[in-house]
Amino acid sequence: MRVDDHGIITGANDAAEKMFSKESLNGDNIRLLFKELSDLNVPGIIRKSEKINITVRVNGRILDLTLKGINSIITMNVYANEITQIVMAENKIKEQANNINDSIVYASRIQLAILPEERILKQIFPECFVFYRPKNVVSGDFYWVNQVGDMKIVAVADCTGHGVPGAFMSMLGISLLNELILREQITDSDEILNILRERLILSLSSGSNKADVKDGMDISLAVIDTKTQTISFSGAYNPMFICRDDKLLILEADRMPVGKHFAEYSPFTAKKEQVLPGDRVFMFSDGFKDQFGGINNRKYSSRSFKELILKTNDLPFDSVYSIMEEAFDSWKQDAEQVDDVLVMGFKILKDN
């Protein structure tokens, strides 16, 4: 279309006239044809030779209008591209994305619901904290805490992947731990990991899909015998720290995952230590120490993580949580979070 400085159409092609079912659009006011242009400053666009884009709707069709002022001939040219299908496709994608996001948010509520309640945590470990920061809405990291007789059992796990795939693995891991420890009353740390690996591999290779799934988890698992005041630790890649008298006692994990691996028939080992009242036990995934950040955008590192734990040795656990959170956020700053983050700590008391 061509439009004069009063907004009156002085020429239009056949496509424009067919759109409005008119033999001629000459003499019509463009502000009346498109409600979105009712307040359009046509003289200003022409005088400044402006070029602007506006989306309009006409007879169920969506158009992208380009308005171009030409001051030398006191005319505004109007070009239209129909984008109805594009907009409909975009709206459908947005709707699907919203539905998926709503489902994931709901899934996160389910995942949080099956993690140990704070009431249970405080009942088993009166002085404890959990710093839990999923990379996405749902997480591949999880923690498990319960008690069987005199045995207090705690696990911190990092499943393959993060987001939805990791969350599925974490749900399976929690389910298997419930089965092994609560139903079958298995309380030896190494035996728990051996059977957990066996059943996890079986679960992932059963059903109609016989693919060789190599998913699994890294895990640290501790069993505290409250009668003998001993702790038995077994780990798959992830170690455990005991902080005592400003020193760290490191219980190393076996260098194999709970899952498919070339050493999957090698048994996990158990490391036992006498614990003392006041000892602080820390279990964690690798998300904290692997986070990139700082001035040189490097990993936080195991050494810095150990120093952070030692720095909090004399502080109450409420403060430890705040310091962990502040240290992580100040290191990460605007960098992308690379993985799920989970750090759990608890204190050995006289009646533990």
N, C-alpha and C positions, 0 to 999 in steps of 0.2 A: 504494500500500500504506500501511497504518497499522501502526506497530510500537510496542510498549510499551517500558518502560525495561529489560526483560530481553532485548530483541531478538526477542520473539515477535510474529509477524504476527497482528493482530486484525481485519484486513479487507483485501481486495484486489479489484480490478476484473476483469472477464472477460479482458481482454487479458493481464494478468499470469498468470492461471491457465492460459490457453491456451499461453503461452510455456513453462510448466513441465509441460504436459500433465496438469494436476490439476484435479479438480472444485472443490477448495477449498485455499487456502494457509493458512487459519486454523490457528494452532497451530505452524506451521513456524518455525524460527529463521532469521532473515534472514542471519546469519553463515554458515550452512551452504548457503544457496541461492547465494550469491555468494562465491566463494573470495577475491575481492579485499577482502571485508568481514570476513574471519575475525578480525581483531584490532580491529574497530571499537568505539570507546567510545561505545555508544549512550546510557548514562545521562549522560555528559558533554555530548553534543550536545543532549539534551533540557534538561538543567539550565541550560545557557548559551544556549538558543534559537539555536544555531548553524545556519548554512546552508553546506553544503559540496557540492562536485561531485566525482564519482568516475567514471572510465570502467571498465566491466566487460564481460566477454564471457560470453555464455550461448548454448549450442547453436549455435555458429557465427555468432551475431549480436553486434553491438557496441552497447552502450547507454551513454548519458550519464545517470548517476543524479544527481538533486538530492536531498539529504537535509536536511530542515528540522525542527529541534527546536522543539516547542511546550511550554514548561515549564508553562503554566497548566493543561493537560489531561494532562500527563506522557505525551506521544505524539511520535513522530517520523514525519513523512509522507515517503514516498518517491515521487518522480516520475521517470519514465523516458522518454527520447527515443531512438529507434533512430537510430544514426549510421553503420550499416554501410556504406552506399553512399558516404557522405562520406569515411569513413576509407579505403575502398578507392581512391577517386578521388585522395585526397591521397597515398597510398602510390604510386600509379601515376605521379603527377606527380613525386614525389621520385625514383622510380626513373629516369624519363626525364631528369630534371635531372642525376642522377648520371652517366647514360650520356653525356649531352651534355658535361658537364664533363670526364669522362674523355677524350672525343674531342678536346676543345679542348686539354687538357693534353698529349695525345700530339702534336697538331698543333704545339704550341709547341716540342716537342723537335725536330720536323722543321724548323721555321723556324730555330731556333738552329743546327741542324746545317748549314744552307746558308749561314749567315753566315760570314765569313772566320774561320778558326781563329786563335787567339792566336799560334800558331807562325808563320803566314803574315804576320800583322800585324807581328810583331817582326822577321821576316826582311826585310820591305820597309821598315818604319819602326821601327828599333830603339828609338827613344824616342817612345812614343805612349800614348794612353789612349782608352777609349771609355766614356762614361757613357750607359747604355742602360736606360731605365725605361719599359716598356710600361704603358699605362693599364689594360689588361686582360691576360689570360694571353698572348694573341698580340698582335702589334703591326703597325701600318701604317707604322712607320718602319723603315728598313733602311740598312745601310752595305755598300759593296762596295769591295774593294781587290784589286789584282793588278798584275802587271808584264808588259809586252810589250816585249822588247828593252831599250832604254835608257829607256823610258817607264814611270814609275810612275803608276798611275791610281787615283784614289780618288773615291768618290761617297757622298753622304749624302742620303737621300731621305725625303720625308714624303708617303705616299700618301693619297688621299681616304679619310676615315673612319679608324676604329681598330677594335680587336677583330677579329672574323672577316672582315668585308668588307675592312678595311685589310690584313689578312694575305694574303688572296688577291691583292690588288693588288701587294703587296710581292714575292710569289713570282713574279708575272708580270714585274715590273720586274727582278728579279735574273736571271731566265731570258733576258730580252732583252739585258741588259748582257753576259751571258756570250756570247750569240750575236754581238753587234756587235763586242765588243772581243777576246775570246779566239779566236773562230772566224774572223771576218772581218778581224781585225787593224786595225780603225779606231781611230785614236789622236788625232784632232783633237777637242778638247772640244766645239766648236760642232756639228761634224758628228755626233758621237755623240748629242747631244740632239735634233738635227733628225730623225735616222733613228729614234731611240727614240720620239719623239712620233708619227711616221708609223706605225710598227708597233704601237704601243700602241693608237692609234685603230682601226687595222685589226683588231687582235685583239678589241677590245671590241665591234666592230660586225659581226663575222662570225658564222657559224653560223646556227641556226634563229631566234635572237632578234635581230631587226633593229632593236631599239629604239635610239634615239639616246642612247647612254650617254655621260655627260659626266664620268665618273670619270677620274682621272689622278694626277699627282704633282707636288709641288714638289721641286726637286733642286738640289744644288750639286755640280759635277763638276770635278775638277782633274787636269791631266796635268803631271807634273813630268819635264822632260827632264834626265836626269842628266849628259848631256854638256855642254849649254849652260847648265845651272843656271838654267833658266827655268821658270816655272809658267804654264800656260794655264788660265784659268778660264772656265767657262760655267755659268750658273745660271738656273733657273726659279723666280722669286720669292726663293729663299733665297740670301743673299750669302755671302761667305767673308771671314774676317779673317786678316790676317798681322800678328803681334805682333813688333815690332822696336824695340829701344831704348826701351822703355816707351811706345811709340806704336802705334796701330792703323792699319794700312793696310786700307781696306775695298774689296773688289772687289764692286761691285753686280751683282745679277742682272737679267735681263730680266723685265719685269713681265707675264709670261704663264706658264701652267703647261705641263707636258708632258701634253697631252691636248686634248680639245675646248675651243675658245676662239674668240672673234671674231677673234683675231690668229693663228690656228693656221697660217696660211700665211706668216707673217713668220719669217724665219730667226733662230735664236739667234746671239748674238754671242760672240766669244772675247776675253777680256782677258788680256794677257800682262804678266808682271812678272819682273824678274831677282830671284832669291832668293839669300840669303846664308846661310852657315853660322851656325846659332844662331837663325834665323827660326823662329817657331812659327806653324803654320797651324791655324786652327780652322774646322770645318764643323759645321753643326747644323740641326736642325728647329726649328720655332717653339714646341715644347711647353714648353721651359724658360721663355722670356721671357713666354709667355702664361699661366703658372700664377698663379692667384689665391691670395692669402695676405697675410701681414703683419697689422699692427694694423687697417688700414682695409679689408682684404679686396680689394685691388686687384691688377692684374697686376704681375708682377715687372719687366717693361719692358725694352726694348732697351738703354736707358742703363745700367741696373743690371747687365745681362748683360755689357756692354762693360767696365764698371768691375771686375766680377768677374774677367774674363779678364786685364786689366792687373794686377790684384792678385797674380796667380799667375805673373807673368812670369819671376821668378828661381827658381822652385821646380821640383823634379823632377816628372815627370809622375805618379808614384805619389801625390804629395802633391796635385797638381792634381785628380786624381780624387776624393780624399777631401774636398777643399774644395768641389768642385762638388756632391757628394752632400750634404754638411752644409748648404750654402747653400740647396739645393732643399728639403730636409726641414724646415729651420728656418723657411723662408718659408711652405711649404705647411701645416705643422703638421697640424691635423685636417681641413683643407679637402679636398674631393674633387679628385683629380687630373683635370685637364680634358682632357688629350691625352697621346699618347705623347711621350716625351722622349728625345732622342738628341743628344749632343754628342761630337764626335771631334776630337782634337788630335794633331799630330805635329810633330816638330822636324826642321828641315833640317840634316843633318850634312854634313861635308866630302865624303863619298863618296856623298851622295844625288844 
